């Protein structure tokens, strides 16, 4: 009996063991099923969050986009409405802004004895443009600075007297005011800027030491470059004071080109010419060569002919220089010796210091780029006025 119970108990234990195992598996299954369900539920929630339906504008406003630079500039200005055309005829060349056409005329006035007149007022002047009287706007005396270019002919005709020019140039600069600007240009085989604009008399003196002798005379090229390159949009008076015999080598610009450039830039040219000095030297040489007998003159014929041609060239040069200085409102000086250079340059400085500046707005407001002749008179008929012959009107 005891043995049967033992054997019967074994199956019961096995059944219990199997039951426990099944129970454990069931419990594990119940735990796993909710976990998977939760995973599926969380995935569905994330999926539903990522696929939200578009919010209604009234309920949830969308964020504003980032503004570009064009947006920050604001709306473009409205187009101007067209101006109605009046019945008045309008010429296409009419000037809209009269200030852009204001003309400044530098004028030197001397009395019957050649002395400078410095006490005149605006009412003492009359300005004619193409023989039409112009209303003067203003007058200035010794109040408008001058930009003066000292120009030296370094060719063989003046090479021996460069030291005389240096002394005269220094004396000239000392007579100007502190507001006046100076520059130094040398021309011979080439055109060289030795000193750009400066108010320093020390810099000018140092630049004068850099002058070196040359051979040829590119006079016209020097005038063109000075007029076109040195003068910009300044409102100062403009002058070129040049020491030369005026005989150009004919290797560059023409006289007509130089004159037009000077008139367009409104530059007055003062020439201190050594033609009288050269003429006296050539006449002395010619006289000595023609004093001999016929055989000696035949022997020296080539040299005699060269001297005669040189004298003719000096005569022609003086005529050209006279026309050039008169057209630009300057003056031609012909000292008889190099010792007189300093006093001659002092006279030029004196004229520049006592020069009147007349301002007027032309009645002719057309912008055609034409040349307009100008004439200046004073109420005193004995006065002699000197100014440039005219100016080039602005183009359209």
C-alpha positions as CSV (number, residue, x, y, z in Angstrom):
1,X,0.0,0.0,0.0
2,X,2.8,2.4,0.8
3,X,4.5,1.5,-2.4
4,X,1.4,2.4,-4.5
5,X,1.0,5.8,-2.9
6,X,4.6,6.5,-3.8
7,X,4.1,5.6,-7.4
8,X,0.8,7.4,-7.5
9,X,2.4,10.5,-6.2
10,X,4.9,10.7,-9.0
11,X,2.3,11.3,-11.6
12,X,0.7,13.9,-9.4
13,X,4.0,15.8,-9.1
14,X,4.6,15.6,-12.8
15,X,1.1,17.0,-13.4
16,X,1.7,19.8,-10.9
17,X,5.0,20.6,-12.5
18,X,3.4,20.7,-15.9
19,X,0.6,22.8,-14.6
20,X,3.0,25.3,-13.1
21,X,4.9,25.5,-16.4
22,X,1.6,26.1,-18.3
23,X,0.6,28.7,-15.7
24,X,3.9,30.5,-16.1
25,X,3.6,30.5,-19.9
26,X,0.1,31.9,-19.7
27,X,1.3,34.6,-17.3
28,X,4.2,35.5,-19.6
29,X,1.8,35.6,-22.6
30,X,-0.5,38.0,-20.8
31,X,2.5,40.2,-20.0
32,X,3.8,40.1,-23.6
33,X,0.5,40.9,-25.2
34,X,-0.1,44.2,-23.5
35,X,3.5,45.3,-24.2
36,X,3.0,44.6,-27.9
37,X,-0.3,46.4,-27.8
38,X,1.3,49.3,-26.1
39,X,4.0,49.4,-28.8
40,X,1.4,49.4,-31.5
41,X,-0.6,52.1,-29.7
42,X,2.5,54.3,-29.3
43,X,3.4,53.9,-33.0
44,X,-0.1,54.8,-34.0
45,X,0.1,57.9,-31.7
46,X,3.4,59.0,-33.2
47,X,2.0,58.4,-36.7
48,X,-1.0,60.4,-35.9
49,X,1.1,63.2,-34.5
50,X,3.3,63.3,-37.6
51,X,0.3,63.5,-39.8
52,X,-1.7,66.3,-38.2
53,X,-4.4,67.7,-40.3
54,X,-3.7,71.3,-41.6
55,X,-4.7,73.8,-39.0
56,X,-7.5,76.2,-39.8
57,X,-6.2,79.8,-40.4
58,X,-8.7,81.2,-37.9
59,X,-7.8,78.8,-35.2
60,X,-4.0,78.5,-35.4
61,X,-2.1,81.2,-37.5
62,X,1.0,79.9,-39.3
63,X,4.4,81.6,-38.4
64,X,5.5,84.5,-40.6
65,X,8.4,83.8,-43.1
66,X,11.8,85.5,-42.8
67,X,11.8,88.9,-44.5
68,X,14.3,89.5,-47.3
69,X,16.4,92.7,-47.9
70,X,14.0,93.7,-50.6
71,X,11.1,93.4,-48.2
72,X,12.9,95.6,-45.7
73,X,13.3,98.3,-48.3
74,X,9.5,98.7,-48.4
75,X,7.2,99.2,-51.3
76,X,8.7,100.8,-54.4
77,X,7.8,104.5,-54.9
78,X,4.8,105.2,-57.1
79,X,5.6,106.2,-60.7
80,X,5.3,110.0,-61.2
81,X,2.2,111.0,-63.1
82,X,2.9,112.5,-66.5
83,X,3.1,116.3,-66.5
84,X,0.5,117.7,-68.8
85,X,1.9,119.4,-71.9
86,X,1.2,123.1,-72.0
87,X,0.6,125.1,-75.1
88,X,3.9,126.9,-74.8
89,X,6.6,125.8,-77.2
90,X,9.7,124.2,-75.5
91,X,12.9,124.1,-77.5
92,X,14.8,120.8,-77.0
93,X,17.9,122.7,-76.1
94,X,16.5,124.8,-73.3
95,X,18.4,124.7,-70.0
96,X,16.4,123.5,-67.0
97,X,18.8,124.5,-64.2
98,X,20.3,128.0,-64.9
99,X,22.9,127.5,-62.1
100,X,24.7,124.9,-64.3
101,X,25.4,127.5,-67.0
102,X,26.9,130.3,-64.8
103,X,29.9,131.8,-66.4
104,X,32.9,133.3,-64.6
105,X,35.0,135.8,-66.6
106,X,38.4,137.0,-65.2
107,X,39.0,140.6,-66.3
108,X,42.0,142.9,-65.9
109,X,41.5,146.6,-66.1
110,X,44.2,149.2,-66.8
111,X,43.9,153.0,-67.2
112,X,45.3,155.0,-70.1
113,X,48.8,154.9,-68.6
114,X,48.8,151.1,-68.3
115,X,48.3,151.0,-64.5
116,X,46.0,148.5,-63.0
117,X,42.6,149.8,-61.8
118,X,41.4,148.1,-58.6
119,X,38.5,150.2,-57.2
120,X,35.7,149.2,-59.6
121,X,32.3,147.8,-58.5
122,X,29.8,145.6,-60.3
123,X,27.9,148.7,-61.6
124,X,31.1,149.8,-63.4
125,X,31.1,146.8,-65.8
126,X,29.1,145.7,-68.8
127,X,29.3,142.2,-70.2
128,X,28.2,141.4,-73.7
129,X,27.7,137.8,-75.0
130,X,27.3,137.8,-78.8
131,X,26.7,141.5,-78.5
132,X,23.8,141.0,-76.1
133,X,24.1,142.7,-72.7
134,X,24.1,140.2,-69.9
135,X,22.9,140.8,-66.3
136,X,25.8,140.5,-63.9
137,X,25.2,138.4,-60.9
138,X,28.2,139.1,-58.8
139,X,31.7,140.5,-58.8
140,X,34.8,139.5,-56.8
141,X,38.2,141.1,-56.5
142,X,41.1,139.3,-54.8
143,X,38.6,136.8,-53.4
144,X,38.9,134.0,-56.0
145,X,42.0,131.9,-55.7
146,X,44.1,131.3,-58.8
147,X,45.5,128.0,-59.9
148,X,48.7,128.9,-61.8
149,X,50.9,126.6,-63.8
150,X,54.5,127.7,-64.1
151,X,55.7,126.2,-67.4
152,X,59.3,126.2,-68.6
153,X,60.7,125.6,-72.0
154,X,63.7,123.4,-71.4
155,X,64.9,123.3,-75.0
156,X,68.2,124.5,-76.2
157,X,66.9,128.1,-76.7
158,X,66.6,128.7,-73.0
159,X,68.8,126.0,-71.5
160,X,71.6,128.5,-70.7
161,X,69.3,130.7,-68.6
162,X,67.5,128.2,-66.4
163,X,68.9,129.7,-63.3
164,X,67.3,133.1,-64.2
165,X,64.0,131.4,-64.6
166,X,64.3,129.7,-61.2
167,X,64.9,133.0,-59.5
168,X,62.0,134.6,-61.4
169,X,59.6,131.7,-60.5
170,X,60.5,131.9,-56.8
171,X,59.8,135.7,-56.8
172,X,56.6,135.1,-58.6
173,X,55.3,132.6,-56.1
174,X,56.2,134.9,-53.2
175,X,53.9,137.6,-54.5
176,X,50.8,135.3,-54.6
177,X,48.4,134.7,-51.7
178,X,48.5,131.6,-49.5
179,X,45.3,130.3,-51.1
180,X,46.8,130.3,-54.6
181,X,48.0,127.0,-55.9
182,X,51.0,126.4,-58.1
183,X,52.3,123.5,-60.3
184,X,55.4,123.2,-62.4
185,X,55.7,121.6,-65.9
186,X,58.8,121.4,-68.1
187,X,58.6,120.7,-71.8
188,X,61.3,119.9,-74.4
189,X,61.6,116.5,-76.0
190,X,58.8,115.4,-73.6
191,X,56.3,117.0,-71.2
192,X,57.1,116.3,-67.6
193,X,55.2,117.2,-64.4
194,X,57.8,118.4,-61.9
195,X,55.4,119.5,-59.2
196,X,51.7,118.9,-58.9
197,X,49.3,121.4,-57.3
198,X,50.7,122.8,-54.0
199,X,50.5,125.9,-51.8
200,X,53.9,125.1,-50.4
201,X,56.6,127.5,-51.7
202,X,59.2,125.2,-50.3
203,X,58.0,122.3,-52.5
204,X,58.0,124.6,-55.5
205,X,61.5,125.7,-54.9
206,X,62.7,122.1,-54.6
207,X,60.9,121.2,-57.8
208,X,62.6,124.0,-59.7
209,X,65.9,122.3,-59.0
210,X,64.7,119.3,-61.0
211,X,64.7,121.2,-64.3
212,X,67.1,119.8,-66.8
213,X,67.9,121.0,-70.4
214,X,66.5,119.3,-73.4
215,X,66.6,119.7,-77.2
216,X,63.2,120.0,-78.9
217,X,60.2,122.2,-78.0
218,X,56.8,120.4,-77.6
219,X,55.0,123.6,-76.7
220,X,51.6,122.8,-78.0
221,X,51.6,119.4,-76.4
222,X,52.4,121.0,-73.1
223,X,49.5,123.4,-73.4
224,X,47.0,120.6,-74.3
225,X,48.1,118.4,-71.4
226,X,48.0,121.3,-68.9
227,X,44.5,122.3,-70.0
228,X,43.0,118.8,-70.0
229,X,44.8,117.1,-67.2
230,X,45.5,119.8,-64.6
231,X,42.2,121.6,-64.3
232,X,39.2,119.7,-63.1
233,X,35.9,121.1,-61.8
234,X,37.4,123.8,-59.5
235,X,35.9,127.3,-59.5
236,X,39.2,129.0,-59.2
237,X,40.8,131.3,-61.8
238,X,43.1,129.5,-64.1
239,X,46.3,130.7,-65.6
240,X,49.4,129.3,-67.3
241,X,52.6,131.4,-67.1
242,X,55.1,130.0,-69.6
243,X,58.7,131.0,-70.4
244,X,59.4,130.1,-74.0
245,X,60.1,131.5,-77.5
246,X,57.0,129.7,-78.7
247,X,58.6,127.9,-81.6
248,X,57.0,124.4,-81.6
249,X,58.9,121.5,-83.1
250,X,55.8,120.3,-85.0
251,X,56.0,116.8,-83.6
252,X,52.7,116.8,-81.8
253,X,49.5,118.7,-81.3
254,X,48.6,121.7,-83.5
255,X,48.2,125.3,-82.3
256,X,44.4,125.1,-83.1
257,X,44.1,122.0,-80.8
258,X,46.0,123.7,-78.0
259,X,43.9,126.9,-78.3
260,X,40.6,125.0,-78.2
261,X,41.7,123.0,-75.2
262,X,42.7,126.2,-73.3
263,X,39.4,127.9,-74.1
264,X,37.4,124.9,-73.1
265,X,39.2,124.7,-69.8
266,X,38.9,128.5,-69.4
267,X,42.6,129.0,-68.9
268,X,44.4,132.4,-69.4
269,X,47.9,132.1,-70.9
270,X,50.6,134.6,-70.0
271,X,53.8,134.2,-72.1
272,X,57.1,135.5,-71.0
273,X,58.9,135.3,-74.3
274,X,62.6,135.4,-75.0
275,X,62.1,136.3,-78.6
276,X,63.5,139.8,-78.2
277,X,66.6,138.3,-76.5
278,X,67.1,135.7,-79.2
279,X,66.5,138.3,-81.9
280,X,69.1,140.6,-80.6
281,X,71.6,137.7,-80.5
282,X,70.8,136.6,-84.0
283,X,71.1,140.1,-85.4
284,X,74.5,140.6,-83.8
285,X,75.7,137.3,-85.4
286,X,74.3,138.2,-88.7
287,X,75.8,141.6,-88.7
288,X,79.3,140.2,-88.0
289,X,78.9,137.6,-90.8
290,X,77.8,140.1,-93.4
291,X,80.6,142.6,-92.7
292,X,83.2,140.8,-94.7
293,X,83.7,140.8,-98.4
294,X,81.7,138.8,-100.9
295,X,84.0,135.7,-100.7
296,X,83.5,135.5,-96.9
297,X,79.8,135.9,-97.3
298,X,79.7,133.1,-99.8
299,X,81.7,131.0,-97.4
300,X,79.3,131.7,-94.5
301,X,76.2,131.5,-96.7
302,X,74.7,128.5,-94.9
303,X,75.1,130.1,-91.5
304,X,73.7,133.4,-92.8
305,X,70.7,131.7,-94.3
306,X,70.1,129.8,-91.0
307,X,70.1,133.1,-89.1
308,X,67.7,134.7,-91.5
309,X,65.3,131.8,-91.2
310,X,65.6,132.0,-87.4
311,X,64.7,135.6,-87.4
312,X,61.6,134.9,-89.6
313,X,60.6,132.1,-87.2
314,X,60.9,134.5,-84.2
315,X,58.6,137.0,-86.0
316,X,56.0,134.3,-86.8
317,X,56.2,133.0,-83.2
318,X,55.6,136.4,-81.7
319,X,52.5,136.8,-83.9
320,X,51.2,133.4,-82.8
321,X,51.9,134.1,-79.1
322,X,50.1,137.5,-79.3
323,X,47.0,135.9,-80.8
324,X,47.1,133.0,-78.3
325,X,47.4,135.2,-75.2
326,X,44.8,137.7,-76.5
327,X,42.3,134.9,-77.2
328,X,42.6,133.5,-73.7
329,X,42.7,136.8,-71.8
330,X,46.4,136.7,-70.9
331,X,49.3,138.8,-72.0
332,X,52.5,138.6,-74.0
333,X,55.7,139.9,-72.3
334,X,58.9,140.4,-74.2
335,X,61.8,141.3,-71.9
336,X,65.0,142.5,-73.5
337,X,67.3,140.6,-71.2
338,X,67.3,137.7,-68.8
339,X,68.0,140.1,-66.0
340,X,64.5,141.4,-66.5
341,X,62.8,138.1,-66.0
342,X,62.2,138.6,-62.3
343,X,60.5,142.0,-62.8
344,X,58.4,140.6,-65.6
345,X,57.1,137.7,-63.5
346,X,56.4,140.1,-60.7
347,X,54.2,142.1,-63.1
348,X,52.2,138.9,-64.0
349,X,51.7,138.2,-60.3
350,X,50.5,141.7,-59.7
351,X,47.9,141.4,-62.5
352,X,46.6,138.1,-61.2
353,X,46.3,139.5,-57.7
354,X,44.2,142.5,-58.9
355,X,42.0,140.7,-61.4
356,X,38.2,140.9,-61.3
357,X,36.0,137.9,-61.5
358,X,32.6,138.6,-63.1
359,X,29.8,136.1,-62.8
360,X,26.7,136.0,-65.0
361,X,24.1,133.6,-66.2
362,X,23.7,133.7,-70.0
363,X,20.4,134.8,-71.4
364,X,20.9,132.2,-74.1
365,X,20.0,129.0,-72.3
366,X,20.5,126.6,-75.2
367,X,22.9,123.8,-74.7
368,X,24.5,123.4,-78.1
369,X,28.2,123.3,-77.3
370,X,28.8,126.3,-79.5
371,X,31.5,129.0,-79.0
372,X,30.1,132.3,-77.6
373,X,32.1,135.5,-77.9
374,X,32.3,137.7,-74.8
375,X,33.2,141.3,-74.6
376,X,33.7,143.4,-71.3
377,X,33.5,147.1,-71.0
378,X,33.6,149.6,-68.2
379,X,31.6,152.8,-67.8
380,X,34.9,154.7,-68.2
381,X,35.9,154.8,-71.9
382,X,39.5,155.4,-71.1
383,X,39.8,152.0,-69.4
384,X,41.4,149.1,-71.2
385,X,39.9,145.7,-70.3
386,X,41.4,142.3,-71.0
387,X,39.6,139.0,-70.8
388,X,39.3,135.9,-72.9
389,X,37.4,136.1,-76.2
390,X,34.7,133.7,-75.2
391,X,33.8,130.3,-74.0
392,X,32.3,127.0,-75.2
393,X,28.8,126.5,-74.0
394,X,27.9,123.2,-72.5
395,X,26.5,120.5,-74.8
396,X,23.2,118.8,-74.6
